[in-house]
Amino acid sequence: MQILKINNDNPQKRLISIVVEKLKEGGIIAYPTDTIYGIGCDIFHKGATERLYQIKGKDQNKPLSFLCSDLTDITTYASVSNQNFKIMRRLVPGPYTFILEASRIVPKIMVTKRKTVGIRVPDNNICHEIIKTLGHPIITTSVRNSEDELFNDADEIAERLKSVIDIVVDGGRINPHHSTVIDLTGEVPEIIREGKGDFSSLMEA
């Protein structure tokens, strides 16, 4: 397992490339977002996705969310109406997960029985550079420490998960908090989970 210290203000391209190559090989990485330290893999690497489910101890019938690089990127992986595009434009990038109708390009393992997906565009330069360099999304899921709390630094993750992940991206210490989940598949937006981030402007015209 490697620990790579990457500067969030100006991510080092050489280190980003190391992370991306490991993702292409089917590696599992831990990395910081604007909400939590998560673990993830290349959305299109089936073996890595199955391995991630095993690490998480999560039923594959309960799909994980994934991260896109920007709002335009979301439209490749989900059906986005003009109204929803305007809503997301106010909130992206930021600590929000959007439930949307999946496009055909999304692997079946990532899609719910309702044919929906959870998508985020985090306000984090490290994530953005990893996804941009990889060329497509990475899966995201939270992990917890022995006290059943979200991890807040890379060293703690490295110690706890060193036997099951390949790279830990050290982006500094964070104050972890789950994202706000917004379902955009209905006629009006629905808050599924209140988390980090202000959504008071959600219903504004």
MDTraj code that builds the backbone (N, CA, C; nanometers):
import mdtraj as md
import numpy as np

residues = "MET GLN ILE LEU LYS ILE ASN ASN ASP ASN PRO GLN LYS ARG LEU ILE SER ILE VAL VAL GLU LYS LEU LYS GLU GLY GLY ILE ILE ALA TYR PRO THR ASP THR ILE TYR GLY ILE GLY CYS ASP ILE PHE HIS LYS GLY ALA THR GLU ARG LEU TYR GLN ILE LYS GLY LYS ASP GLN ASN LYS PRO LEU SER PHE LEU CYS SER ASP LEU THR ASP ILE THR THR TYR ALA SER VAL SER ASN GLN ASN PHE LYS ILE MET ARG ARG LEU VAL PRO GLY PRO TYR THR PHE ILE LEU GLU ALA SER ARG ILE VAL PRO LYS ILE MET VAL THR LYS ARG LYS THR VAL GLY ILE ARG VAL PRO ASP ASN ASN ILE CYS HIS GLU ILE ILE LYS THR LEU GLY HIS PRO ILE ILE THR THR SER VAL ARG ASN SER GLU ASP GLU LEU PHE ASN ASP ALA ASP GLU ILE ALA GLU ARG LEU LYS SER VAL ILE ASP ILE VAL VAL ASP GLY GLY ARG ILE ASN PRO HIS HIS SER THR VAL ILE ASP LEU THR GLY GLU VAL PRO GLU ILE ILE ARG GLU GLY LYS GLY ASP PHE SER SER LEU MET GLU ALA".split()
xyz = np.array([
    [0.0839, -0.1208, 0.0000],
    [0.0000, 0.0000, 0.0000],
    [0.0871, 0.1254, 0.0000],
    [0.0496, 0.2239, -0.0793],
    [0.1207, 0.3512, -0.0855],
    [0.0390, 0.4617, -0.0194],
    [0.1091, 0.5567, 0.0412],
    [0.0458, 0.6798, 0.0877],
    [0.1045, 0.7941, 0.0055],
    [0.0189, 0.8655, -0.0660],
    [0.0638, 0.9760, -0.1497],
    [0.0072, 1.1069, -0.0958],
    [0.0926, 1.1962, -0.0565],
    [0.0488, 1.3263, -0.0048],
    [0.0326, 1.4219, -0.1223],
    [-0.0913, 1.4594, -0.1497],
    [-0.1221, 1.5444, -0.2646],
    [-0.1781, 1.6778, -0.2168],
    [-0.1293, 1.7845, -0.2767],
    [-0.1705, 1.9197, -0.2406],
    [-0.3073, 1.9493, -0.3028],
    [-0.4069, 1.9781, -0.2197],
    [-0.5415, 2.0019, -0.2717],
    [-0.5511, 2.1323, -0.3509],
    [-0.4695, 2.2318, -0.3164],
    [-0.4729, 2.3590, -0.3894],
    [-0.4102, 2.3460, -0.5276],
    [-0.3066, 2.2636, -0.5361],
    [-0.2360, 2.2465, -0.6631],
    [-0.1880, 2.1013, -0.6736],
    [-0.2800, 2.0072, -0.7063],
    [-0.2443, 1.8647, -0.7098],
    [-0.1279, 1.8360, -0.8039],
    [-0.0286, 1.7625, -0.7534],
    [0.0880, 1.7298, -0.8336],
    [0.0520, 1.6286, -0.9421],
    [0.0761, 1.6654, -1.0666],
    [0.0364, 1.5808, -1.1798],
    [0.1019, 1.4429, -1.1743],
    [0.2269, 1.4366, -1.1309],
    [0.2977, 1.3086, -1.1246],
    [0.2283, 1.2127, -1.0287],
    [0.1839, 1.2662, -0.9148],
    [0.1169, 1.1821, -0.8157],
    [-0.0246, 1.1444, -0.8615],
    [-0.0926, 1.2377, -0.9258],
    [-0.2252, 1.2074, -0.9811],
    [-0.2137, 1.0937, -1.0821],
    [-0.1089, 1.0954, -1.1632],
    [-0.0890, 0.9910, -1.2645],
    [-0.0683, 0.8542, -1.2004],
    [0.0020, 0.8504, -1.0875],
    [0.0228, 0.7238, -1.0164],
    [-0.1105, 0.6680, -0.9688],
    [-0.1938, 0.7559, -0.9147],
    [-0.3263, 0.7146, -0.8666],
    [-0.4107, 0.6609, -0.9824],
    [-0.4108, 0.7327, -1.0926],
    [-0.4916, 0.6943, -1.2083],
    [-0.4464, 0.5606, -1.2674],
    [-0.3167, 0.5386, -1.2749],
    [-0.2666, 0.4113, -1.3264],
    [-0.3104, 0.2953, -1.2382],
    [-0.3093, 0.3180, -1.1086],
    [-0.3542, 0.2129, -1.0164],
    [-0.5036, 0.1862, -1.0346],
    [-0.5824, 0.2902, -1.0556],
    [-0.7254, 0.2728, -1.0813],
    [-0.7483, 0.1913, -1.2085],
    [-0.6731, 0.2209, -1.3134],
    [-0.6865, 0.1487, -1.4398],
    [-0.6535, 0.0008, -1.4237],
    [-0.5633, -0.0288, -1.3306],
    [-0.5228, -0.1668, -1.3046],
    [-0.6238, -0.2424, -1.2186],
    [-0.7247, -0.1696, -1.1686],
    [-0.8227, -0.2335, -1.0818],
    [-0.7965, -0.2109, -0.9345],
    [-0.7196, -0.1085, -0.9043],
    [-0.6862, -0.0792, -0.7659],
    [-0.7985, -0.0100, -0.6903],
    [-0.7908, -0.0188, -0.5576],
    [-0.8826, 0.0497, -0.4675],
    [-0.8058, 0.1615, -0.3992],
    [-0.8627, 0.2822, -0.3990],
    [-0.7947, 0.3953, -0.3376],
    [-0.8825, 0.4572, -0.2285],
    [-0.8164, 0.5215, -0.1336],
    [-0.8848, 0.6067, -0.0361],
    [-0.8456, 0.7494, -0.0687],
    [-0.9400, 0.8419, -0.0590],
    [-0.9120, 0.9787, -0.1023],
    [-1.0064, 1.0762, -0.0316],
    [-0.9640, 1.2032, -0.0216],
    [-1.0494, 1.3034, 0.0426],
    [-1.1472, 1.3639, -0.0567],
    [-1.2652, 1.3998, -0.0069],
    [-1.3605, 1.4778, -0.0852],
    [-1.3910, 1.6041, -0.0046],
    [-1.4942, 1.6763, -0.0427],
    [-1.5336, 1.7944, 0.0336],
    [-1.6235, 1.7569, 0.1518],
    [-1.6516, 1.6268, 0.1667],
    [-1.7367, 1.5822, 0.2775],
    [-1.6693, 1.4780, 0.3654],
    [-1.6080, 1.3784, 0.3045],
    [-1.5494, 1.2669, 0.3795],
    [-1.4214, 1.2181, 0.3134],
    [-1.3496, 1.1309, 0.3833],
    [-1.2508, 1.0452, 0.3196],
    [-1.3265, 0.9214, 0.2751],
    [-1.3234, 0.8948, 0.1461],
    [-1.3946, 0.7803, 0.0939],
    [-1.2996, 0.6788, 0.0336],
    [-1.3539, 0.5648, -0.0045],
    [-1.2774, 0.4672, -0.0807],
    [-1.3513, 0.4430, -0.2114],
    [-1.2753, 0.4106, -0.3151],
    [-1.3390, 0.3939, -0.4440],
    [-1.2496, 0.3280, -0.5462],
    [-1.3024, 0.3159, -0.6676],
    [-1.2311, 0.2525, -0.7779],
    [-1.2875, 0.3051, -0.9097],
    [-1.2295, 0.2593, -1.0187],
    [-1.2765, 0.2925, -1.1540],
    [-1.4164, 0.2346, -1.1733],
    [-1.5117, 0.3168, -1.2117],
    [-1.6505, 0.2718, -1.2271],
    [-1.6638, 0.1620, -1.3326],
    [-1.5721, 0.1569, -1.4277],
    [-1.5824, 0.0592, -1.5361],
    [-1.4961, -0.0657, -1.5144],
    [-1.4345, -0.0781, -1.3963],
    [-1.3554, -0.1983, -1.3673],
    [-1.4390, -0.2902, -1.2787],
    [-1.4973, -0.3931, -1.3391],
    [-1.5916, -0.4798, -1.2687],
    [-1.5270, -0.5501, -1.1497],
    [-1.4061, -0.6027, -1.1695],
    [-1.3388, -0.6729, -1.0612],
    [-1.3129, -0.5835, -0.9414],
    [-1.2713, -0.4592, -0.9686],
    [-1.2443, -0.3645, -0.8604],
    [-1.3737, -0.3275, -0.7886],
    [-1.4814, -0.3134, -0.8648],
    [-1.6108, -0.2794, -0.8049],
    [-1.6578, -0.3907, -0.7121],
    [-1.6439, -0.5154, -0.7566],
    [-1.6833, -0.6286, -0.6728],
    [-1.5964, -0.6357, -0.5472],
    [-1.4697, -0.6065, -0.5615],
    [-1.3785, -0.6048, -0.4466],
    [-1.4172, -0.4949, -0.3484],
    [-1.4592, -0.3812, -0.4014],
    [-1.5003, -0.2699, -0.3163],
    [-1.6238, -0.3066, -0.2347],
    [-1.7180, -0.3756, -0.2978],
    [-1.8363, -0.4216, -0.2255],
    [-1.7979, -0.5145, -0.1101],
    [-1.6985, -0.5995, -0.1333],
    [-1.6532, -0.6913, -0.0293],
    [-1.5908, -0.6139, 0.0872],
    [-1.5098, -0.5142, 0.0552],
    [-1.4468, -0.4322, 0.1589],
    [-1.5520, -0.3589, 0.2404],
    [-1.6484, -0.3049, 0.1702],
    [-1.7549, -0.2279, 0.2341],
    [-1.8505, -0.3187, 0.3116],
    [-1.8580, -0.4471, 0.2717],
    [-1.9535, -0.5376, 0.3336],
    [-2.0946, -0.5000, 0.2967],
    [-2.1102, -0.4568, 0.1709],
    [-2.2384, -0.4052, 0.1241],
    [-2.2986, -0.4966, 0.0196],
    [-2.4300, -0.5147, 0.0259],
    [-2.5054, -0.5948, -0.0698],
    [-2.4993, -0.5287, -0.2071],
    [-2.4674, -0.6063, -0.3111],
    [-2.4587, -0.5506, -0.4460],
    [-2.5939, -0.5065, -0.4991],
    [-2.7023, -0.5433, -0.4314],
    [-2.8336, -0.4933, -0.4704],
    [-2.8570, -0.3507, -0.4205],
    [-2.7602, -0.2973, -0.3451],
    [-2.7677, -0.1598, -0.2969],
    [-2.6520, -0.0819, -0.3586],
    [-2.6715, -0.0282, -0.4788],
    [-2.5636, 0.0351, -0.5542],
    [-2.4966, 0.1511, -0.4812],
    [-2.3678, 0.1678, -0.5118],
    [-2.2892, 0.2779, -0.4580],
    [-2.3004, 0.3993, -0.5492],
    [-2.2656, 0.5154, -0.4961],
    [-2.2650, 0.6380, -0.5755],
    [-2.1316, 0.6538, -0.6472],
    [-2.1260, 0.7496, -0.7394],
    [-1.9985, 0.7769, -0.8048],
    [-1.9801, 0.9259, -0.8275],
    [-1.8539, 0.9624, -0.8522],
    [-1.8155, 1.1022, -0.8666],
    [-1.7879, 1.1373, -1.0118],
    [-1.8431, 1.2488, -1.0570],
    [-1.8141, 1.3039, -1.1891],
    [-1.7276, 1.4287, -1.1736],
    [-1.6646, 1.4692, -1.2827],
    [-1.5731, 1.5834, -1.2754],
    [-1.6450, 1.7174, -1.2793],
    [-1.7611, 1.7219, -1.3469],
    [-1.8343, 1.8478, -1.3561],
    [-1.9786, 1.8200, -1.3977],
    [-2.0565, 1.9251, -1.4093],
    [-2.1983, 1.9124, -1.4422],
    [-2.2192, 1.8533, -1.5809],
    [-2.1392, 1.8925, -1.6769],
    [-2.1509, 1.8377, -1.8116],
    [-2.1238, 1.6881, -1.8116],
    [-2.0293, 1.6455, -1.7298],
    [-1.9956, 1.5040, -1.7180],
    [-2.1160, 1.4238, -1.6675],
    [-2.1934, 1.4817, -1.5774],
    [-2.3122, 1.4137, -1.5244],
    [-2.4077, 1.3760, -1.6365],
    [-2.4234, 1.4631, -1.7350],
    [-2.5203, 1.4386, -1.8418],
    [-2.4834, 1.3181, -1.9281],
    [-2.3595, 1.2712, -1.9188],
    [-2.3192, 1.1500, -1.9902],
    [-2.3726, 1.0253, -1.9219],
    [-2.3860, 1.0335, -1.7900],
    [-2.4193, 0.9147, -1.7107],
    [-2.5613, 0.9160, -1.6554],
    [-2.6347, 1.0235, -1.6798],
    [-2.7720, 1.0329, -1.6287],
    [-2.8561, 1.1202, -1.7194],
    [-2.9861, 1.0982, -1.7122],
    [-3.0816, 1.1817, -1.7848],
    [-3.1086, 1.3068, -1.7008],
    [-3.0813, 1.4214, -1.7584],
    [-3.0932, 1.5473, -1.6844],
    [-3.1860, 1.6428, -1.7600],
    [-3.2996, 1.6737, -1.6998],
    [-3.3928, 1.7681, -1.7610],
    [-3.3378, 1.9103, -1.7494],
    [-3.3954, 2.0016, -1.8239],
    [-3.3529, 2.1417, -1.8158],
    [-3.3722, 2.1965, -1.6745],
    [-3.4842, 2.1592, -1.6115],
    [-3.5105, 2.2058, -1.4761],
    [-3.4050, 2.1545, -1.3784],
    [-3.3716, 2.0251, -1.3893],
    [-3.2722, 1.9680, -1.2989],
    [-3.1325, 2.0227, -1.3258],
    [-3.1052, 2.0526, -1.4518],
    [-2.9758, 2.1123, -1.4846],
    [-2.9608, 2.2470, -1.4142],
    [-3.0677, 2.3264, -1.4144],
    [-3.0648, 2.4566, -1.3480],
    [-3.0474, 2.4411, -1.1971],
    [-3.1139, 2.3402, -1.1389],
    [-3.1007, 2.3151, -0.9950],
    [-2.9576, 2.2767, -0.9604],
    [-2.9023, 2.1831, -1.0350],
    [-2.7668, 2.1355, -1.0052],
    [-2.6621, 2.2427, -1.0301],
    [-2.6880, 2.3284, -1.1265],
    [-2.5918, 2.4343, -1.1571],
    [-2.5698, 2.5252, -1.0368],
    [-2.6736, 2.5415, -0.9521],
    [-2.6602, 2.6230, -0.8306],
    [-2.5757, 2.5534, -0.7241],
    [-2.5728, 2.4194, -0.7286],
    [-2.5158, 2.3424, -0.6182],
    [-2.3839, 2.2724, -0.6512],
    [-2.3472, 2.2697, -0.7780],
    [-2.2279, 2.1975, -0.8223],
    [-2.1151, 2.2948, -0.8539],
    [-1.9900, 2.2655, -0.8097],
    [-1.9536, 2.1521, -0.7241],
    [-1.9921, 2.1790, -0.5787],
    [-2.0143, 2.0735, -0.5043],
    [-2.0524, 2.0904, -0.3651],
    [-2.0896, 1.9594, -0.2995],
    [-2.1270, 1.9645, -0.1725],
    [-2.1512, 1.8436, -0.0930],
    [-2.2905, 1.7842, -0.1125],
    [-2.3237, 1.7551, -0.2366],
    [-2.4576, 1.7051, -0.2686],
    [-2.4488, 1.5794, -0.3549],
    [-2.5342, 1.4821, -0.3244],
    [-2.5494, 1.3632, -0.4081],
    [-2.6861, 1.3710, -0.4744],
    [-2.6875, 1.3601, -0.6071],
    [-2.8122, 1.3702, -0.6827],
    [-2.8579, 1.2321, -0.7284],
    [-2.9834, 1.1996, -0.7017],
    [-3.0421, 1.0765, -0.7525],
    [-3.1063, 1.1085, -0.8868],
    [-3.0598, 1.0413, -0.9914],
    [-3.1044, 1.0689, -1.1272],
    [-3.1277, 0.9384, -1.2020],
    [-3.2020, 0.9475, -1.3126],
    [-3.2233, 0.8305, -1.3972],
    [-3.0942, 0.7981, -1.4716],
    [-3.0487, 0.6737, -1.4621],
    [-2.9212, 0.6335, -1.5204],
    [-2.9273, 0.6251, -1.6721],
    [-2.8155, 0.6567, -1.7362],
    [-2.8041, 0.6363, -1.8803],
    [-2.7544, 0.4934, -1.9052],
    [-2.7582, 0.4502, -2.0299],
    [-2.7208, 0.3130, -2.0632],
    [-2.5728, 0.2853, -2.0430],
    [-2.4918, 0.3879, -2.0381],
    [-2.3480, 0.3688, -2.0253],
    [-2.3060, 0.3237, -1.8858],
    [-2.3925, 0.3448, -1.7861],
    [-2.3582, 0.3114, -1.6473],
    [-2.3628, 0.1601, -1.6276],
    [-2.2588, 0.1011, -1.5697],
    [-2.2598, -0.0435, -1.5433],
    [-2.3806, -0.0835, -1.4579],
    [-2.4381, -0.2000, -1.4886],
    [-2.5603, -0.2437, -1.4214],
    [-2.5441, -0.2519, -1.2703],
    [-2.4247, -0.2868, -1.2244],
    [-2.4017, -0.3015, -1.0813],
    [-2.4182, -0.1700, -1.0069],
    [-2.4121, -0.0581, -1.0803],
    [-2.4227, 0.0743, -1.0198],
    [-2.5653, 0.1290, -1.0227],
    [-2.6575, 0.0547, -1.0847],
    [-2.7925, 0.1055, -1.1072],
    [-2.8923, 0.0369, -1.0134],
    [-2.9829, 0.1138, -0.9546],
    [-3.0845, 0.0578, -0.8654],
    [-3.1942, -0.0106, -0.9462],
    [-3.2836, -0.0789, -0.8763],
    [-3.3968, -0.1427, -0.9431],
    [-3.4868, -0.0396, -1.0101],
    [-3.4813, 0.0838, -0.9595],
    [-3.5599, 0.1930, -1.0184],
    [-3.4873, 0.2562, -1.1381],
    [-3.3730, 0.1990, -1.1765],
    [-3.2914, 0.2497, -1.2882],
    [-3.2340, 0.3884, -1.2573],
    [-3.2002, 0.4104, -1.1314],
    [-3.1421, 0.5389, -1.0910],
    [-2.9992, 0.5202, -1.0422],
    [-2.9286, 0.6333, -1.0348],
    [-2.7918, 0.6350, -0.9831],
    [-2.7742, 0.7539, -0.8892],
    [-2.6751, 0.7436, -0.8020],
    [-2.6369, 0.8554, -0.7166],
    [-2.5075, 0.9148, -0.7683],
    [-2.5082, 1.0442, -0.7971],
    [-2.3927, 1.1101, -0.8588],
    [-2.3536, 1.2343, -0.7802],
    [-2.2218, 1.2538, -0.7641],
    [-2.1700, 1.3718, -0.6954],
    [-2.0658, 1.4426, -0.7814],
    [-2.0526, 1.5727, -0.7601],
    [-1.9401, 1.6501, -0.8133],
    [-1.8821, 1.7248, -0.6941],
    [-1.7853, 1.6654, -0.6253],
    [-1.7330, 1.7269, -0.5031],
    [-1.6496, 1.8509, -0.5307],
    [-1.6511, 1.9420, -0.4364],
    [-1.5700, 2.0633, -0.4455],
    [-1.4327, 2.0331, -0.3866],
    [-1.3560, 1.9549, -0.4611],
    [-1.2247, 1.9099, -0.4163],
    [-1.1348, 1.8934, -0.5376],
    [-1.0246, 1.9641, -0.5399],
    [-0.9368, 1.9637, -0.6565],
    [-0.8714, 1.8284, -0.6819],
    [-0.8424, 1.7549, -0.5751],
    [-0.7795, 1.6241, -0.5923],
    [-0.8731, 1.5294, -0.6668],
    [-0.9977, 1.5219, -0.6208],
    [-1.0975, 1.4382, -0.6888],
    [-1.1130, 1.4792, -0.8342],
    [-1.1236, 1.6078, -0.8547],
    [-1.1448, 1.6590, -0.9907],
    [-1.0322, 1.6156, -1.0831],
    [-0.9081, 1.6281, -1.0375],
    [-0.7935, 1.5937, -1.1216],
    [-0.7846, 1.4435, -1.1464],
    [-0.8187, 1.3629, -1.0451],
    [-0.8172, 1.2175, -1.0633],
    [-0.9186, 1.1770, -1.1694],
    [-1.0415, 1.2275, -1.1573],
    [-1.1480, 1.1914, -1.2512],
    [-1.1172, 1.2435, -1.3911],
    [-1.0696, 1.3669, -1.3974],
    [-1.0380, 1.4280, -1.5274],
    [-0.9277, 1.3494, -1.5985],
    [-0.8251, 1.3095, -1.5240],
    [-0.7132, 1.2366, -1.5833],
    [-0.7536, 1.0947, -1.6211],
    [-0.8366, 1.0311, -1.5382],
    [-0.8850, 0.8960, -1.5678],
    [-0.9767, 0.8978, -1.6902],
    [-1.0572, 1.0028, -1.7011],
    [-1.1452, 1.0172, -1.8164],
    [-1.2877, 0.9714, -1.7936],
    [-1.3161, 0.9219, -1.6744],
    [-1.4525, 0.8825, -1.6388],
    [-1.4641, 0.8725, -1.4867],
    [-1.5861, 0.8488, -1.4347],
    [-1.6079, 0.8577, -1.2897],
    [-1.5363, 0.7521, -1.2059],
    [-1.5268, 0.7833, -1.0772],
    [-1.4814, 0.6861, -0.9787],
    [-1.5935, 0.6646, -0.8773],
    [-1.6000, 0.5432, -0.8258],
    [-1.7010, 0.5103, -0.7249],
    [-1.6621, 0.5737, -0.5923],
    [-1.7615, 0.6080, -0.5126],
    [-1.7350, 0.6637, -0.3804],
    [-1.8221, 0.5973, -0.2753],
    [-1.7612, 0.5646, -0.1623],
    [-1.8357, 0.5136, -0.0478],
    [-1.7601, 0.5493, 0.0788],
    [-1.8315, 0.5653, 0.1868],
    [-1.7689, 0.6044, 0.3124],
    [-1.7133, 0.4828, 0.3852],
    [-1.6181, 0.5077, 0.4716],
    [-1.5635, 0.4046, 0.5592],
    [-1.5575, 0.4607, 0.7001],
    [-1.5617, 0.3702, 0.7971],
    [-1.5630, 0.4128, 0.9369],
    [-1.4495, 0.3480, 1.0143],
    [-1.4091, 0.4145, 1.1241],
    [-1.3031, 0.3609, 1.2085],
    [-1.3592, 0.2651, 1.3135],
    [-1.2756, 0.2232, 1.4053],
    [-1.3173, 0.1259, 1.5059],
    [-1.4230, 0.1806, 1.6009],
    [-1.4342, 0.3135, 1.6095],
    [-1.5371, 0.3762, 1.6924],
    [-1.6645, 0.4054, 1.6132],
    [-1.6714, 0.3485, 1.4910],
    [-1.7865, 0.3671, 1.4018],
    [-1.8058, 0.5133, 1.3649],
    [-1.6948, 0.5842, 1.3507],
    [-1.6964, 0.7237, 1.3088],
    [-1.6292, 0.7355, 1.1726],
    [-1.6676, 0.8366, 1.0960],
    [-1.6036, 0.8604, 0.9673],
    [-1.4582, 0.9003, 0.9880],
    [-1.3697, 0.8508, 0.9029],
    [-1.2289, 0.8870, 0.9123],
    [-1.2087, 1.0348, 0.8809],
    [-1.1127, 1.0966, 0.9497],
    [-1.0852, 1.2375, 0.9217],
    [-0.9420, 1.2638, 0.8760],
    [-0.8590, 1.1596, 0.8689],
    [-0.7248, 1.1817, 0.8146],
    [-0.6714, 1.0540, 0.7507],
    [-0.5708, 1.0721, 0.6652],
    [-0.5183, 0.9626, 0.5842],
    [-0.4440, 0.8590, 0.6664],
    [-0.3701, 0.9016, 0.7679],
    [-0.2931, 0.8069, 0.8485],
    [-0.3830, 0.7038, 0.9156],
    [-0.4974, 0.7502, 0.9642],
    [-0.5914, 0.6608, 1.0308],
    [-0.6468, 0.5576, 0.9316],
    [-0.6769, 0.6032, 0.8112],
    [-0.7265, 0.5123, 0.7078],
    [-0.6194, 0.4106, 0.6697],
    [-0.4958, 0.4582, 0.6534],
    [-0.3859, 0.3698, 0.6146],
    [-0.3651, 0.2589, 0.7175],
    [-0.3735, 0.2944, 0.8431],
    [-0.3547, 0.1959, 0.9490],
    [-0.4691, 0.0964, 0.9528],
    [-0.5894, 0.1447, 0.9341],
    [-0.7082, 0.0610, 0.9460],
    [-0.7304, -0.0280, 0.8237],
    [-0.6996, 0.0234, 0.7042],
    [-0.7358, -0.0461, 0.5807],
    [-0.6151, -0.0903, 0.4975],
    [-0.4963, -0.0913, 0.5573],
    [-0.3742, -0.1187, 0.4811],
    [-0.3741, -0.2542, 0.4115],
    [-0.4521, -0.3495, 0.4598],
    [-0.4516, -0.4823, 0.4004],
    [-0.5506, -0.4976, 0.2840],
    [-0.6353, -0.3967, 0.2625],
    [-0.7409, -0.4129, 0.1613],
    [-0.7432, -0.3046, 0.0534],
    [-0.6658, -0.1968, 0.0706],
    [-0.6617, -0.0936, -0.0330],
    [-0.5195, -0.0764, -0.0849],
    [-0.5067, -0.0118, -0.1999],
    [-0.3776, -0.0038, -0.2681],
    [-0.3080, 0.1307, -0.2504],
    [-0.3861, 0.2387, -0.2497],
    [-0.3283, 0.3734, -0.2340],
    [-0.4162, 0.4550, -0.1405],
    [-0.3526, 0.5265, -0.0498],
    [-0.4220, 0.6261, 0.0312],
    [-0.3733, 0.7632, -0.0133],
    [-0.4657, 0.8460, -0.0593],
    [-0.4320, 0.9822, -0.0996],
    [-0.4474, 1.0727, 0.0229],
    [-0.3379, 1.1283, 0.0668],
    [-0.3380, 1.2168, 0.1836],
    [-0.3606, 1.3595, 0.1356],
    [-0.4819, 1.4087, 0.1578],
    [-0.5151, 1.5452, 0.1192],
    [-0.5319, 1.6354, 0.2392],
    [-0.4808, 1.5909, 0.3546],
    [-0.4927, 1.6710, 0.4760],
    [-0.6103, 1.6269, 0.5614],
    [-0.6159, 1.6811, 0.6800],
    [-0.7213, 1.6475, 0.7749],
    [-0.8516, 1.7188, 0.7359],
    [-0.9645, 1.6506, 0.7499],
    [-1.0938, 1.7098, 0.7175],
    [-1.1913, 1.6892, 0.8337],
    [-1.2988, 1.7660, 0.8312],
    [-1.4078, 1.7478, 0.9261],
    [-1.5172, 1.6710, 0.8532],
    [-1.5236, 1.5386, 0.8719],
    [-1.6126, 1.4565, 0.7882],
    [-1.7604, 1.4753, 0.8187],
    [-1.8381, 1.4780, 0.7111],
    [-1.9829, 1.4911, 0.7233],
    [-2.0434, 1.4402, 0.5934],
    [-2.1495, 1.3609, 0.6017],
    [-2.2113, 1.3062, 0.4813],
    [-2.2696, 1.4164, 0.3929],
    [-2.2819, 1.3865, 0.2648],
    [-2.3424, 1.4803, 0.1703],
    [-2.4940, 1.4830, 0.1877],
    [-2.5548, 1.5895, 0.1400],
    [-2.7004, 1.5976, 0.1314],
    [-2.7443, 1.5223, 0.0060],
    [-2.8419, 1.4335, 0.0204],
    [-2.8903, 1.3536, -0.0930],
    [-3.0220, 1.4121, -0.1431],
    [-3.0254, 1.4439, -0.2723],
    [-3.1428, 1.5062, -0.3340],
    [-3.1927, 1.4196, -0.4484],
    [-3.3170, 1.3742, -0.4373],
    [-3.3780, 1.2935, -0.5432],
    [-3.4404, 1.3866, -0.6470],
    [-3.3895, 1.3778, -0.7700],
    [-3.4384, 1.4629, -0.8779],
    [-3.5170, 1.3836, -0.9822],
    [-3.5658, 1.2668, -0.9446],
    [-3.6380, 1.1844, -1.0420],
    [-3.7874, 1.2134, -1.0467],
    [-3.8392, 1.2873, -0.9489],
    [-3.9809, 1.3191, -0.9457],
    [-4.0099, 1.4561, -1.0051],
    [-4.1347, 1.4991, -0.9911],
    [-4.1743, 1.6292, -1.0443],
    [-4.1110, 1.7437, -0.9658],
    [-4.0866, 1.7193, -0.8364],
    [-4.0208, 1.8203, -0.7535],
    [-3.9051, 1.7548, -0.6800],
    [-3.7985, 1.8287, -0.6503],
    [-3.6851, 1.7722, -0.5773],
    [-3.7267, 1.7252, -0.4381],
    [-3.6675, 1.6137, -0.3941],
    [-3.6965, 1.5606, -0.2611],
    [-3.5660, 1.5380, -0.1855],
    [-3.5577, 1.5928, -0.0649],
    [-3.4392, 1.5726, 0.0178],
    [-3.4498, 1.4358, 0.0846],
    [-3.3602, 1.3450, 0.0474],
    [-3.3597, 1.2102, 0.1033],
    [-3.2781, 1.2055, 0.2325],
    [-3.1693, 1.2821, 0.2365],
    [-3.0854, 1.2883, 0.3557],
    [-3.0281, 1.4287, 0.3696],
    [-3.0473, 1.4880, 0.4846],
    [-2.9875, 1.6187, 0.5121],
    [-2.8446, 1.5979, 0.5610],
    [-2.7517, 1.6601, 0.4939],
    [-2.6119, 1.6483, 0.5314],
    [-2.5432, 1.7831, 0.5194],
    [-2.4161, 1.7794, 0.4850],
    [-2.3387, 1.9011, 0.4686],
    [-2.3906, 1.9785, 0.3473],
    [-2.3952, 2.1078, 0.3567],
    [-2.4363, 2.1879, 0.2416],
    [-2.5725, 2.2524, 0.2597],
    [-2.5830, 2.3773, 0.2190],
    [-2.7087, 2.4525, 0.2272],
    [-2.7923, 2.4224, 0.1032],
    [-2.9166, 2.3832, 0.1231],
    [-3.0038, 2.3564, 0.0095],
    [-3.1284, 2.4457, 0.0126],
    [-3.1201, 2.5571, 0.0823],
    [-3.2349, 2.6468, 0.0945],
    [-3.2751, 2.7094, -0.0381],
    [-3.1804, 2.7157, -0.1313],
    [-3.2103, 2.7763, -0.2613],
    [-3.2690, 2.6758, -0.3608],
    [-3.2884, 2.5530, -0.3147],
    [-3.3287, 2.4461, -0.4042],
    [-3.4581, 2.4738, -0.4793],
    [-3.5533, 2.5350, -0.4099],
    [-3.6846, 2.5570, -0.4691],
    [-3.7009, 2.6955, -0.5308],
    [-3.5933, 2.7710, -0.5348],
    [-3.6004, 2.9054, -0.5931],
    [-3.6207, 2.8957, -0.7428],
    [-3.6929, 2.9862, -0.7991],
    [-3.7160, 2.9869, -0.9434],
    [-3.5909, 3.0291, -1.0163],
])
top = md.Topology()
chain = top.add_chain()
for i, resn in enumerate(residues, 1):
    res = top.add_residue(resn, chain, resSeq=i)
    for name in ("N", "CA", "C"):
        top.add_atom(name, md.element.get_by_symbol(name[0]), res)
traj = md.Trajectory(xyz[None], top)
